[in-house]
Amino acid sequence: MLKPGKVEQIDGEKAWVRMQKGTSCGDGHCPLSSTLLDDSGTDFYKILAKNEISAPIGANVLVEVKDTTALKISFLIYLMPIILVLGAYLLMKTITSQSILIGIVTITAMFISILLLKKADKVIQPGYLITRYLQDDNCSQCPFKSKRTKDERLDRKE
């Protein structure tokens, strides 16, 4: 998975890259926002990525995270809690008919899923890589794309 970003700070062989939050980031907080992410309450967040191309500060770049890692994180965030809660509910439904006990175990399963997500947040560290520079023509909706005026675009075509 590739996402556009802008290099803001160099830290040895790694760089802090500012990226726009996607729809999965919800209301001001990105899922699994580990120590690599700076959740500042804005529409952007920062990640620490390996700077394979030695991009300088201010460069517009594409940041890659392995698709398998992104799918694992998506599974943990969206499906694992549902499976855990539904499994606890169905198990208790077959064991007993007491509604109060079924409810308590189901609510407990919800809290356990939250605790598991918090634990996974500390364990899973996505391997972000800066793989190449972002070309202006590659992305019409990118938040970091340079804004050219209509006259500049016409001059460039001539």
Summary of the structure (lengths in Angstrom):
residues: 158
radius of gyration: 21.2
end to end distance: 35.5
largest distance: 77.9
contacts: 417
relative contact order: 0.20
helix: 43%
strand: 22%
